[in-house]
Amino acid sequence: RPELLRSELSEPREGNGRGRNRPFNNNNNNNRKGNRRGRDNDTAPALEDCEPLAIDESTRWKSRAMGNKDEVDRDEALERRVRSLLNKLTLELFGKISRQLIGLAQAEINTPARLRDFANAVVIKAQNEHHFCAMYAELCRSLALEPVLDDALEKPKHFRSALLTRCQEEFNEDLATRMERAEREATEEELDEEDKALLLIRTKRAYLGHMKFLGELFLKDLLKEKIVHEVIDILFSDGGEKDEERLECLCKLLSTVGHKLEFGTAKAKYRDLIGKYFEELVKLGEDPELPSRTRFMCKDVVELRKNDYASRRQEEVAKTISEVRAEAEAELERQEAAKRRNGKGKDRRGGKGMSKPRLSRSSSTSSPKNTADPDGWNTAGSAKMMKAPKLQRAPSAPSSHSNSTSMSMFSMLDGEDRKEKKKKKKDKKEKEEKKKKKKKDRSEDASLSPTAAASPAAAGMSEDAAKRGCWEAIEEFQLGNDEAELLNCLGECARALEAYGGAHAAPSAIMLKSFEAKADVRGLAVTCVAKAAKQAVAGFGAAALTRAVHEQLELMWDFKIDIPRIDDYIAAFVGPLLAQGSLGLKFLESAPEAFRRPDAEFNPGAEPAAFVVKCVCSAKASGLDDVNTLVAADGGFDFSTVFPEGTEAPDVAGAEMLTAALA
């Protein structure tokens, strides 16, 4: 009823009622936030009185920055300082940071424990960042030069001893043991499969990084050669079982130290060991019991040795910012050069050259009759086109335009066919001339060396082995300085190469290999070639040297994109030969056409005349007394052969260039 309803609404209710007169209650307030309809019964327990937690000043966390510095453990502070400097170490800041580390070591490291911790920090850093192993090895060499005062022993103790002790401890714990420990840690910490896999990868990568770090220490002369051979022997000795992890570590170590072990040692017994190592690797590379990954890893190391320890794949190493920028600029230049070459090829096949219709030549009896379109252009069809039905052209202007366009396209295709035929004839003629020239050069080389072997079996070397032997002879000469042995080896390699295309391949291989070498090694190669030419060694006569230099000149302008100073390198070889009379300047007149008449569009910096001047200057630097006699010999050098066609007074221009260069 309405009266009863009004009376109920007017009376205030207790508890969770909605009237304005209800008493204030915290529980009701909370219920209003959590559940707008409220609850009839509040079941939350009452809060108990609790004592405040006792704070232990000795164990509670304290801010290192805001706390008292005197209370901070000095060992921990030193460790943080060392790690901070190692994290900042880069190639650009190497000098500054290394000096700070040396000063810190001399000032703060005064106990064996601190010295051991310092060495451990460097080793761990090198393991985890194996791309920077060479930089950390250089840091270790700088630290090893400065003695560290050890108060406990009262005598200077070098960083090197602590470093090698720590490296030995890391090596003694093999990779299998490390992986088992990592798996146990992953199980104890209840890591998921992804985190466990990452932990195992980091563990294995750190140990492989340690192998590379040992190799870099050997390259920096911080590790003795005897120790390296002992490490390799341990990695090889597997107790009858082939350990994949050990073999992987072995391959990593040999890739790093193989070149120095083979070419940098003066002890014969160590050189013999290198050969045994690689014989064993060859067998392991063919062992079917090993996984394919391990077998190919062994084959890669064997192939690395055959390639003079030059890796086919570019390894990631530490670089400065300037080196990164230089590589980026070089890559951009190569891309632009490739675009220009591709553009030239398109023009030859159907670019701008095909966009213009051509006027017809005078017709012969066998050629089809010329037809003229309304625009006045003459078109001609090929003999094959005569078999096809003739295209009918309507008298109206629009239709005649389309038909004339079709005929023009056919005539241009016919013109391209004629071009291809002429090009094939020209190439065939050039090949025949080259064959005749090769036969002539071989006969001249045979007259210079009548005792030359005619077959590879007589020399017992393949073509690749003979070319590699030429460079190895130079490296042996660098170590032993035995000129007689050098000339003997070069002669044997040249006689072996006689059966593979000519003895000139010996000096040609040396020149090509020297372009990739350092300046001092390249200078030694120039000296060795000059010595062989002066002693008339087989394969280093005038005809063979001429042919070898011509081979390099033929591709010199193309190689200049990748080797910007290749003209200077070749001139350095030619100069001593001109100075001692092994070659005359006239041989450059008969150089390949690609050298004397370069394409200005694709080789804008090609200047054959400037190269001739560089050769003369190199001869002058090699001890030539009279430059004028060299230039005027055999009727005088004809500069018109190396200047662009149409140049006025090329001999005068060449003489002026030569005078300016010598001045």
Secondary structure, 3 states (H helix, E strand, C coil): CHHHHHHHHHCCCCCCCCCCCCCCCHHHHHHHHHCCCCCCCCCCCCCCCCCCCCCCCCCCCCCCCCCCHHHCCHHHHHHHHHHHHHHHCCCCCHHHHHHHHHHHHHHHCCCHHHHHHHHHHHHHHHHHCHHHHHHHHHHHHHHHCCEEEECCCCEEEEHHHHHHHHHHHHHHCCHHHHHHHHHHHHHHCCCCHHHHHHHHHHHHHHHHHHHHHHHHHHHCCCCCHHHHHHHHHHHHCCCCCCCHHHHHHHHHHHHHHHHHHHHCCCCHHHHHHHHHHHHHHHHHHCCCCCCHHHHHHHHHHHHHHHCCCCCCCCCCCCCCHHHHHHHHHHHHHHHHHHHHHHHHHHHHHHCHHHHCCCCCCCCCCCCCCCEECCCCCEECCCHHHHHCCCCCCCCCHHHHHHHHHHHHHHHHHHHHHHHHHHHHHHHHHHHHHHHHHHHHHHHHHHHHCCCCCCCHHHHCCCHHHHHHHHHHHHHHHHHHCCHHHHHHHHHHHHHHHHHHCCCCHHHHHHHHHHCCCCHHHHHHHHHHHHHHHHCCCCCCCHHHHHHHHHHHHHCHHHHCCCCCCHHHHHHHHHHHHHHCCCCCHHHHCCCCHHHHCCCCCCCCCCCHHHHHHHHHHHHHHCCCCCHHHHHHHHHCCCHHHCCCCCCCCHHHHHHHHHHHHHC
